[in-house]
Amino acid sequence: MPARSKAQQKAAGAALAAKRGEQPKSSLRGASKQMYESMDEKELDELAKTSLKGLPGHKA
């Protein structure tokens, strides 16, 4: 499933980095922290690799 906004893609990238051990879990806040806890690495990878072209900044 592709990301629906730039903010969602960015949060997924941060959560994915924490899952892989590239960044500490304690640095996560808000949506990225929730994604870290509720999604597996494959789901996060799908969201994070979404192209930013044409995505809105935030989805209402």
PQR file of N, CA, C, O and H, with PARSE charges and radii, in Angstrom:
ATOM      1  N   MET A   1       0.837  -1.172   0.000 -0.4000 1.5000
ATOM      2  CA  MET A   1       0.000   0.000   0.000 -0.0000 2.0000
ATOM      3  C   MET A   1       0.884   1.237   0.000  0.5500 1.7000
ATOM      4  O   MET A   1       1.734   1.380   0.878 -0.5500 1.4000
ATOM      5  N   PRO A   2       0.706   2.114  -0.944 -0.5600 1.5000
ATOM      6  CA  PRO A   2       1.536   3.324  -1.019  0.2800 2.0000
ATOM      7  C   PRO A   2       1.100   4.373   0.000  0.5500 1.7000
ATOM      8  O   PRO A   2      -0.050   4.393   0.440 -0.5500 1.4000
ATOM      9  N   ALA A   3       2.031   5.232   0.362 -0.4000 1.5000
ATOM     10  CA  ALA A   3       1.724   6.330   1.278 -0.0000 2.0000
ATOM     11  C   ALA A   3       0.751   7.289   0.617  0.5500 1.7000
ATOM     12  O   ALA A   3       0.781   7.470  -0.601 -0.5500 1.4000
ATOM     13  H   ALA A   3       2.965   5.216   0.005  0.4000 1.0000
ATOM     14  N   ARG A   4      -0.116   7.909   1.420 -0.4000 1.5000
ATOM     15  CA  ARG A   4      -1.110   8.844   0.888 -0.0000 2.0000
ATOM     16  C   ARG A   4      -0.692  10.293   1.043  0.5500 1.7000
ATOM     17  O   ARG A   4      -1.362  11.185   0.524 -0.5500 1.4000
ATOM     18  H   ARG A   4      -0.140   7.762   2.409  0.4000 1.0000
ATOM     19  N   SER A   5       0.414  10.549   1.754 -0.4000 1.5000
ATOM     20  CA  SER A   5       0.902  11.920   1.904 -0.0000 2.0000
ATOM     21  C   SER A   5       2.400  11.894   2.176  0.5500 1.7000
ATOM     22  O   SER A   5       2.963  10.861   2.539 -0.5500 1.4000
ATOM     23  H   SER A   5       0.958   9.824   2.176  0.4000 1.0000
ATOM     24  N   LYS A   6       3.034  13.050   1.996 -0.4000 1.5000
ATOM     25  CA  LYS A   6       4.461  13.159   2.269 -0.0000 2.0000
ATOM     26  C   LYS A   6       4.747  12.931   3.742  0.5500 1.7000
ATOM     27  O   LYS A   6       5.763  12.329   4.091 -0.5500 1.4000
ATOM     28  H   LYS A   6       2.577  13.890   1.701  0.4000 1.0000
ATOM     29  N   ALA A   7       3.864  13.403   4.609 -0.4000 1.5000
ATOM     30  CA  ALA A   7       4.047  13.228   6.051 -0.0000 2.0000
ATOM     31  C   ALA A   7       4.001  11.750   6.429  0.5500 1.7000
ATOM     32  O   ALA A   7       4.786  11.303   7.265 -0.5500 1.4000
ATOM     33  H   ALA A   7       3.038  13.891   4.326  0.4000 1.0000
ATOM     34  N   GLN A   8       3.098  10.992   5.826 -0.4000 1.5000
ATOM     35  CA  GLN A   8       2.991   9.569   6.108 -0.0000 2.0000
ATOM     36  C   GLN A   8       4.235   8.824   5.613  0.5500 1.7000
ATOM     37  O   GLN A   8       4.730   7.923   6.290 -0.5500 1.4000
ATOM     38  H   GLN A   8       2.461  11.355   5.147  0.4000 1.0000
ATOM     39  N   GLN A   9       4.732   9.198   4.448 -0.4000 1.5000
ATOM     40  CA  GLN A   9       5.924   8.564   3.903 -0.0000 2.0000
ATOM     41  C   GLN A   9       7.131   8.842   4.784  0.5500 1.7000
ATOM     42  O   GLN A   9       7.952   7.956   5.023 -0.5500 1.4000
ATOM     43  H   GLN A   9       4.329   9.930   3.898  0.4000 1.0000
ATOM     44  N   LYS A  10       7.238  10.067   5.263 -0.4000 1.5000
ATOM     45  CA  LYS A  10       8.341  10.466   6.115 -0.0000 2.0000
ATOM     46  C   LYS A  10       8.304   9.726   7.460  0.5500 1.7000
ATOM     47  O   LYS A  10       9.338   9.274   7.951 -0.5500 1.4000
ATOM     48  H   LYS A  10       6.572  10.787   5.069  0.4000 1.0000
ATOM     49  N   ALA A  11       7.123   9.607   8.044 -0.4000 1.5000
ATOM     50  CA  ALA A  11       6.963   8.901   9.317 -0.0000 2.0000
ATOM     51  C   ALA A  11       7.303   7.420   9.165  0.5500 1.7000
ATOM     52  O   ALA A  11       7.921   6.825  10.047 -0.5500 1.4000
ATOM     53  H   ALA A  11       6.283   9.974   7.645  0.4000 1.0000
ATOM     54  N   ALA A  12       6.900   6.837   8.051 -0.4000 1.5000
ATOM     55  CA  ALA A  12       7.205   5.427   7.798 -0.0000 2.0000
ATOM     56  C   ALA A  12       8.706   5.222   7.644  0.5500 1.7000
ATOM     57  O   ALA A  12       9.244   4.218   8.110 -0.5500 1.4000
ATOM     58  H   ALA A  12       6.398   7.321   7.334  0.4000 1.0000
ATOM     59  N   GLY A  13       9.383   6.157   6.998 -0.4000 1.5000
ATOM     60  CA  GLY A  13      10.835   6.065   6.849 -0.0000 2.0000
ATOM     61  C   GLY A  13      11.548   6.119   8.189  0.5500 1.7000
ATOM     62  O   GLY A  13      12.511   5.384   8.407 -0.5500 1.4000
ATOM     63  H   GLY A  13       8.946   6.973   6.620  0.4000 1.0000
ATOM     64  N   ALA A  14      11.092   6.971   9.083 -0.4000 1.5000
ATOM     65  CA  ALA A  14      11.690   7.071  10.417 -0.0000 2.0000
ATOM     66  C   ALA A  14      11.450   5.788  11.213  0.5500 1.7000
ATOM     67  O   ALA A  14      12.360   5.288  11.875 -0.5500 1.4000
ATOM     68  H   ALA A  14      10.309   7.567   8.906  0.4000 1.0000
ATOM     69  N   ALA A  15      10.238   5.260  11.150 -0.4000 1.5000
ATOM     70  CA  ALA A  15       9.913   4.022  11.855 -0.0000 2.0000
ATOM     71  C   ALA A  15      10.717   2.851  11.302  0.5500 1.7000
ATOM     72  O   ALA A  15      11.177   1.994  12.057 -0.5500 1.4000
ATOM     73  H   ALA A  15       9.500   5.666  10.612  0.4000 1.0000
ATOM     74  N   LEU A  16      10.883   2.818   9.989 -0.4000 1.5000
ATOM     75  CA  LEU A  16      11.657   1.753   9.358 -0.0000 2.0000
ATOM     76  C   LEU A  16      13.116   1.808   9.787  0.5500 1.7000
ATOM     77  O   LEU A  16      13.724   0.772  10.056 -0.5500 1.4000
ATOM     78  H   LEU A  16      10.509   3.514   9.376  0.4000 1.0000
ATOM     79  N   ALA A  17      13.678   2.999   9.851 -0.4000 1.5000
ATOM     80  CA  ALA A  17      15.065   3.150  10.290 -0.0000 2.0000
ATOM     81  C   ALA A  17      15.236   2.640  11.720  0.5500 1.7000
ATOM     82  O   ALA A  17      16.246   2.011  12.036 -0.5500 1.4000
ATOM     83  H   ALA A  17      13.185   3.840   9.632  0.4000 1.0000
ATOM     84  N   ALA A  18      14.267   2.902  12.578 -0.4000 1.5000
ATOM     85  CA  ALA A  18      14.332   2.420  13.958 -0.0000 2.0000
ATOM     86  C   ALA A  18      14.194   0.896  14.008  0.5500 1.7000
ATOM     87  O   ALA A  18      14.881   0.239  14.790 -0.5500 1.4000
ATOM     88  H   ALA A  18      13.446   3.413  12.322  0.4000 1.0000
ATOM     89  N   LYS A  19      13.321   0.339  13.188 -0.4000 1.5000
ATOM     90  CA  LYS A  19      13.155  -1.129  13.143 -0.0000 2.0000
ATOM     91  C   LYS A  19      14.450  -1.806  12.728  0.5500 1.7000
ATOM     92  O   LYS A  19      14.791  -2.875  13.235 -0.5500 1.4000
ATOM     93  H   LYS A  19      12.763   0.873  12.553  0.4000 1.0000
ATOM     94  N   ARG A  20      15.170  -1.184  11.805 -0.4000 1.5000
ATOM     95  CA  ARG A  20      16.426  -1.756  11.300 -0.0000 2.0000
ATOM     96  C   ARG A  20      17.607  -1.466  12.207  0.5500 1.7000
ATOM     97  O   ARG A  20      18.705  -1.968  11.966 -0.5500 1.4000
ATOM     98  H   ARG A  20      14.893  -0.316  11.393  0.4000 1.0000
ATOM     99  N   GLY A  21      17.404  -0.663  13.252 -0.4000 1.5000
ATOM    100  CA  GLY A  21      18.465  -0.350  14.192 -0.0000 2.0000
ATOM    101  C   GLY A  21      19.375   0.772  13.741  0.5500 1.7000
ATOM    102  O   GLY A  21      20.445   0.966  14.318 -0.5500 1.4000
ATOM    103  H   GLY A  21      16.512  -0.255  13.449  0.4000 1.0000
ATOM    104  N   GLU A  22      18.973   1.515  12.719 -0.4000 1.5000
ATOM    105  CA  GLU A  22      19.782   2.610  12.197 -0.0000 2.0000
ATOM    106  C   GLU A  22      19.603   3.890  13.007  0.5500 1.7000
ATOM    107  O   GLU A  22      20.396   4.824  12.891 -0.5500 1.4000
ATOM    108  H   GLU A  22      18.104   1.357  12.251  0.4000 1.0000
ATOM    109  N   GLN A  23      18.562   3.925  13.820 -0.4000 1.5000
ATOM    110  CA  GLN A  23      18.271   5.093  14.645 -0.0000 2.0000
ATOM    111  C   GLN A  23      17.597   4.577  15.918  0.5500 1.7000
ATOM    112  O   GLN A  23      16.886   3.573  15.866 -0.5500 1.4000
ATOM    113  H   GLN A  23      17.917   3.166  13.914  0.4000 1.0000
ATOM    114  N   PRO A  24      17.803   5.236  17.049 -0.5600 1.5000
ATOM    115  CA  PRO A  24      17.209   4.743  18.302  0.2800 2.0000
ATOM    116  C   PRO A  24      15.682   4.899  18.314  0.5500 1.7000
ATOM    117  O   PRO A  24      15.137   5.867  17.784 -0.5500 1.4000
ATOM    118  N   LYS A  25      15.017   3.934  18.925 -0.4000 1.5000
ATOM    119  CA  LYS A  25      13.560   3.969  19.036 -0.0000 2.0000
ATOM    120  C   LYS A  25      13.110   5.194  19.825  0.5500 1.7000
ATOM    121  O   LYS A  25      12.034   5.735  19.572 -0.5500 1.4000
ATOM    122  H   LYS A  25      15.460   3.148  19.356  0.4000 1.0000
ATOM    123  N   SER A  26      13.913   5.623  20.760 -0.4000 1.5000
ATOM    124  CA  SER A  26      13.544   6.756  21.606 -0.0000 2.0000
ATOM    125  C   SER A  26      13.438   8.073  20.830  0.5500 1.7000
ATOM    126  O   SER A  26      12.872   9.042  21.336 -0.5500 1.4000
ATOM    127  H   SER A  26      14.787   5.183  20.965  0.4000 1.0000
ATOM    128  N   SER A  27      13.975   8.115  19.612 -0.4000 1.5000
ATOM    129  CA  SER A  27      13.901   9.336  18.804 -0.0000 2.0000
ATOM    130  C   SER A  27      12.572   9.465  18.062  0.5500 1.7000
ATOM    131  O   SER A  27      12.302  10.506  17.462 -0.5500 1.4000
ATOM    132  H   SER A  27      14.434   7.328  19.201  0.4000 1.0000
ATOM    133  N   LEU A  28      11.737   8.420  18.094 -0.4000 1.5000
ATOM    134  CA  LEU A  28      10.455   8.441  17.395 -0.0000 2.0000
ATOM    135  C   LEU A  28       9.406   9.200  18.185  0.5500 1.7000
ATOM    136  O   LEU A  28       9.376   9.140  19.414 -0.5500 1.4000
ATOM    137  H   LEU A  28      11.957   7.574  18.582  0.4000 1.0000
ATOM    138  N   ARG A  29       8.544   9.917  17.470 -0.4000 1.5000
ATOM    139  CA  ARG A  29       7.459  10.660  18.090 -0.0000 2.0000
ATOM    140  C   ARG A  29       6.202  10.533  17.215  0.5500 1.7000
ATOM    141  O   ARG A  29       6.296  10.330  16.004 -0.5500 1.4000
ATOM    142  H   ARG A  29       8.568   9.966  16.471  0.4000 1.0000
ATOM    143  N   GLY A  30       5.059  10.652  17.829 -0.4000 1.5000
ATOM    144  CA  GLY A  30       3.791  10.698  17.102 -0.0000 2.0000
ATOM    145  C   GLY A  30       3.519   9.502  16.206  0.5500 1.7000
ATOM    146  O   GLY A  30       3.566   8.354  16.649 -0.5500 1.4000
ATOM    147  H   GLY A  30       4.982  10.816  18.812  0.4000 1.0000
ATOM    148  N   ALA A  31       3.234   9.783  14.947 -0.4000 1.5000
ATOM    149  CA  ALA A  31       2.832   8.752  13.991 -0.0000 2.0000
ATOM    150  C   ALA A  31       3.925   7.722  13.759  0.5500 1.7000
ATOM    151  O   ALA A  31       3.632   6.536  13.606 -0.5500 1.4000
ATOM    152  H   ALA A  31       3.196  10.715  14.588  0.4000 1.0000
ATOM    153  N   SER A  32       5.183   8.157  13.730 -0.4000 1.5000
ATOM    154  CA  SER A  32       6.262   7.206  13.477 -0.0000 2.0000
ATOM    155  C   SER A  32       6.391   6.208  14.624  0.5500 1.7000
ATOM    156  O   SER A  32       6.694   5.039  14.390 -0.5500 1.4000
ATOM    157  H   SER A  32       5.421   9.121  13.854  0.4000 1.0000
ATOM    158  N   LYS A  33       6.168   6.650  15.857 -0.4000 1.5000
ATOM    159  CA  LYS A  33       6.221   5.755  17.016 -0.0000 2.0000
ATOM    160  C   LYS A  33       5.090   4.733  16.945  0.5500 1.7000
ATOM    161  O   LYS A  33       5.284   3.552  17.231 -0.5500 1.4000
ATOM    162  H   LYS A  33       5.922   7.601  16.048  0.4000 1.0000
ATOM    163  N   GLN A  34       3.900   5.210  16.557 -0.4000 1.5000
ATOM    164  CA  GLN A  34       2.749   4.322  16.428 -0.0000 2.0000
ATOM    165  C   GLN A  34       2.971   3.305  15.301  0.5500 1.7000
ATOM    166  O   GLN A  34       2.635   2.130  15.447 -0.5500 1.4000
ATOM    167  H   GLN A  34       3.743   6.170  16.325  0.4000 1.0000
ATOM    168  N   MET A  35       3.533   3.759  14.188 -0.4000 1.5000
ATOM    169  CA  MET A  35       3.829   2.859  13.073 -0.0000 2.0000
ATOM    170  C   MET A  35       4.855   1.804  13.483  0.5500 1.7000
ATOM    171  O   MET A  35       4.730   0.632  13.127 -0.5500 1.4000
ATOM    172  H   MET A  35       3.806   4.714  14.070  0.4000 1.0000
ATOM    173  N   TYR A  36       5.866   2.229  14.230 -0.4000 1.5000
ATOM    174  CA  TYR A  36       6.915   1.311  14.690 -0.0000 2.0000
ATOM    175  C   TYR A  36       6.309   0.155  15.478  0.5500 1.7000
ATOM    176  O   TYR A  36       6.705  -0.998  15.309 -0.5500 1.4000
ATOM    177  H   TYR A  36       5.967   3.181  14.519  0.4000 1.0000
ATOM    178  N   GLU A  37       5.350   0.472  16.336 -0.4000 1.5000
ATOM    179  CA  GLU A  37       4.752  -0.534  17.209 -0.0000 2.0000
ATOM    180  C   GLU A  37       3.716  -1.403  16.509  0.5500 1.7000
ATOM    181  O   GLU A  37       3.536  -2.560  16.890 -0.5500 1.4000
ATOM    182  H   GLU A  37       5.028   1.409  16.473  0.4000 1.0000
ATOM    183  N   SER A  38       3.030  -0.879  15.497 -0.4000 1.5000
ATOM    184  CA  SER A  38       1.914  -1.616  14.914 -0.0000 2.0000
ATOM    185  C   SER A  38       2.190  -2.273  13.562  0.5500 1.7000
ATOM    186  O   SER A  38       1.393  -3.097  13.114 -0.5500 1.4000
ATOM    187  H   SER A  38       3.176   0.060  15.187  0.4000 1.0000
ATOM    188  N   MET A  39       3.293  -1.931  12.905 -0.4000 1.5000
ATOM    189  CA  MET A  39       3.556  -2.465  11.568 -0.0000 2.0000
ATOM    190  C   MET A  39       4.853  -3.273  11.546  0.5500 1.7000
ATOM    191  O   MET A  39       5.769  -3.028  12.332 -0.5500 1.4000
ATOM    192  H   MET A  39       3.940  -1.261  13.269  0.4000 1.0000
ATOM    193  N   ASP A  40       4.909  -4.239  10.631 -0.4000 1.5000
ATOM    194  CA  ASP A  40       6.157  -4.973  10.486 -0.0000 2.0000
ATOM    195  C   ASP A  40       7.054  -4.280   9.456  0.5500 1.7000
ATOM    196  O   ASP A  40       6.645  -3.317   8.809 -0.5500 1.4000
ATOM    197  H   ASP A  40       4.165  -4.438   9.994  0.4000 1.0000
ATOM    198  N   GLU A  41       8.261  -4.777   9.319 -0.4000 1.5000
ATOM    199  CA  GLU A  41       9.254  -4.120   8.456 -0.0000 2.0000
ATOM    200  C   GLU A  41       8.816  -4.077   6.994  0.5500 1.7000
ATOM    201  O   GLU A  41       9.093  -3.101   6.297 -0.5500 1.4000
ATOM    202  H   GLU A  41       8.593  -5.560   9.845  0.4000 1.0000
ATOM    203  N   LYS A  42       8.143  -5.109   6.529 -0.4000 1.5000
ATOM    204  CA  LYS A  42       7.700  -5.156   5.130 -0.0000 2.0000
ATOM    205  C   LYS A  42       6.673  -4.056   4.844  0.5500 1.7000
ATOM    206  O   LYS A  42       6.755  -3.379   3.819 -0.5500 1.4000
ATOM    207  H   LYS A  42       7.918  -5.902   7.095  0.4000 1.0000
ATOM    208  N   GLU A  43       5.714  -3.882   5.746 -0.4000 1.5000
ATOM    209  CA  GLU A  43       4.690  -2.846   5.564 -0.0000 2.0000
ATOM    210  C   GLU A  43       5.319  -1.450   5.585  0.5500 1.7000
ATOM    211  O   GLU A  43       4.967  -0.586   4.782 -0.5500 1.4000
ATOM    212  H   GLU A  43       5.647  -4.433   6.578  0.4000 1.0000
ATOM    213  N   LEU A  44       6.246  -1.246   6.508 -0.4000 1.5000
ATOM    214  CA  LEU A  44       6.916   0.050   6.597 -0.0000 2.0000
ATOM    215  C   LEU A  44       7.726   0.334   5.344  0.5500 1.7000
ATOM    216  O   LEU A  44       7.764   1.468   4.866 -0.5500 1.4000
ATOM    217  H   LEU A  44       6.533  -1.948   7.161  0.4000 1.0000
ATOM    218  N   ASP A  45       8.373  -0.695   4.814 -0.4000 1.5000
ATOM    219  CA  ASP A  45       9.170  -0.538   3.601 -0.0000 2.0000
ATOM    220  C   ASP A  45       8.296  -0.115   2.426  0.5500 1.7000
ATOM    221  O   ASP A  45       8.693   0.742   1.636 -0.5500 1.4000
ATOM    222  H   ASP A  45       8.342  -1.616   5.202  0.4000 1.0000
ATOM    223  N   GLU A  46       7.108  -0.710   2.305 -0.4000 1.5000
ATOM    224  CA  GLU A  46       6.187  -0.351   1.222 -0.0000 2.0000
ATOM    225  C   GLU A  46       5.763   1.116   1.314  0.5500 1.7000
ATOM    226  O   GLU A  46       5.699   1.809   0.299 -0.5500 1.4000
ATOM    227  H   GLU A  46       6.786  -1.406   2.947  0.4000 1.0000
ATOM    228  N   LEU A  47       5.475   1.585   2.526 -0.4000 1.5000
ATOM    229  CA  LEU A  47       5.086   2.980   2.704 -0.0000 2.0000
ATOM    230  C   LEU A  47       6.260   3.924   2.455  0.5500 1.7000
ATOM    231  O   LEU A  47       6.100   4.964   1.817 -0.5500 1.4000
ATOM    232  H   LEU A  47       5.527   1.022   3.350  0.4000 1.0000
ATOM    233  N   ALA A  48       7.425   3.565   2.954 -0.4000 1.5000
ATOM    234  CA  ALA A  48       8.585   4.443   2.879 -0.0000 2.0000
ATOM    235  C   ALA A  48       9.126   4.592   1.462  0.5500 1.7000
ATOM    236  O   ALA A  48       9.699   5.631   1.132 -0.5500 1.4000
ATOM    237  H   ALA A  48       7.555   2.720   3.473  0.4000 1.0000
ATOM    238  N   LYS A  49       8.956   3.583   0.624 -0.4000 1.5000
ATOM    239  CA  LYS A  49       9.521   3.675  -0.723 -0.0000 2.0000
ATOM    240  C   LYS A  49       8.579   4.336  -1.735  0.5500 1.7000
ATOM    241  O   LYS A  49       8.894   4.398  -2.924 -0.5500 1.4000
ATOM    242  H   LYS A  49       8.490   2.740   0.892  0.4000 1.0000
ATOM    243  N   THR A  50       7.439   4.822  -1.275 -0.4000 1.5000
ATOM    244  CA  THR A  50       6.505   5.542  -2.140 -0.0000 2.0000
ATOM    245  C   THR A  50       7.158   6.815  -2.679  0.5500 1.7000
ATOM    246  O   THR A  50       7.787   7.560  -1.927 -0.5500 1.4000
ATOM    247  H   THR A  50       7.183   4.772  -0.309  0.4000 1.0000
ATOM    248  N   SER A  51       7.011   7.058  -3.960 -0.4000 1.5000
ATOM    249  CA  SER A  51       7.538   8.274  -4.565 -0.0000 2.0000
ATOM    250  C   SER A  51       6.795   9.487  -4.026  0.5500 1.7000
ATOM    251  O   SER A  51       5.574   9.449  -3.874 -0.5500 1.4000
ATOM    252  H   SER A  51       6.501   6.453  -4.571  0.4000 1.0000
ATOM    253  N   LEU A  52       7.511  10.548  -3.741 -0.4000 1.5000
ATOM    254  CA  LEU A  52       6.899  11.764  -3.202 -0.0000 2.0000
ATOM    255  C   LEU A  52       6.237  12.612  -4.281  0.5500 1.7000
ATOM    256  O   LEU A  52       5.471  13.525  -3.971 -0.5500 1.4000
ATOM    257  H   LEU A  52       8.502  10.579  -3.865  0.4000 1.0000
ATOM    258  N   LYS A  53       6.524  12.318  -5.533 -0.4000 1.5000
ATOM    259  CA  LYS A  53       5.991  13.118  -6.639 -0.0000 2.0000
ATOM    260  C   LYS A  53       4.461  13.041  -6.661  0.5500 1.7000
ATOM    261  O   LYS A  53       3.878  11.961  -6.750 -0.5500 1.4000
ATOM    262  H   LYS A  53       7.146  11.576  -5.784  0.4000 1.0000
ATOM    263  N   GLY A  54       3.841  14.196  -6.580 -0.4000 1.5000
ATOM    264  CA  GLY A  54       2.389  14.264  -6.658 -0.0000 2.0000
ATOM    265  C   GLY A  54       1.646  14.039  -5.353  0.5500 1.7000
ATOM    266  O   GLY A  54       0.419  14.131  -5.332 -0.5500 1.4000
ATOM    267  H   GLY A  54       4.315  15.073  -6.508  0.4000 1.0000
ATOM    268  N   LEU A  55       2.354  13.744  -4.255 -0.4000 1.5000
ATOM    269  CA  LEU A  55       1.683  13.542  -2.978 -0.0000 2.0000
ATOM    270  C   LEU A  55       1.420  14.871  -2.284  0.5500 1.7000
ATOM    271  O   LEU A  55       2.250  15.776  -2.367 -0.5500 1.4000
ATOM    272  H   LEU A  55       3.351  13.669  -4.273  0.4000 1.0000
ATOM    273  N   PRO A  56       0.294  15.011  -1.606 -0.5600 1.5000
ATOM    274  CA  PRO A  56       0.054  16.234  -0.832  0.2800 2.0000
ATOM    275  C   PRO A  56       0.939  16.220   0.420  0.5500 1.7000
ATOM    276  O   PRO A  56       1.407  15.166   0.849 -0.5500 1.4000
ATOM    277  N   GLY A  57       1.156  17.392   0.990 -0.4000 1.5000
ATOM    278  CA  GLY A  57       1.964  17.481   2.206 -0.0000 2.0000
ATOM    279  C   GLY A  57       1.338  16.728   3.358  0.5500 1.7000
ATOM    280  O   GLY A  57       2.008  15.960   4.048 -0.5500 1.4000
ATOM    281  H   GLY A  57       0.776  18.248   0.642  0.4000 1.0000
ATOM    282  N   HIS A  58       0.044  16.949   3.564 -0.4000 1.5000
ATOM    283  CA  HIS A  58      -0.714  16.265   4.620 -0.0000 2.0000
ATOM    284  C   HIS A  58      -2.068  15.860   4.071  0.5500 1.7000
ATOM    285  O   HIS A  58      -2.627  16.544   3.215 -0.5500 1.4000
ATOM    286  H   HIS A  58      -0.501  17.572   3.003  0.4000 1.0000
ATOM    287  N   LYS A  59      -2.582  14.774   4.552 -0.4000 1.5000
ATOM    288  CA  LYS A  59      -3.907  14.303   4.149 -0.0000 2.0000
ATOM    289  C   LYS A  59      -4.873  14.593   5.284  0.5500 1.7000
ATOM    290  O   LYS A  59      -4.627  14.190   6.421 -0.5500 1.4000
ATOM    291  H   LYS A  59      -2.127  14.218   5.248  0.4000 1.0000
ATOM    292  N   ALA A  60      -5.945  15.270   5.001 -0.4000 1.5000
ATOM    293  CA  ALA A  60      -6.919  15.651   6.042 -0.0000 2.0000
ATOM    294  C   ALA A  60      -7.701  14.452   6.536  0.5500 1.7000
ATOM    295  O   ALA A  60      -8.558  14.591   7.408 -0.5500 1.4000
ATOM    296  H   ALA A  60      -6.145  15.598   4.077  0.4000 1.0000
TER
END
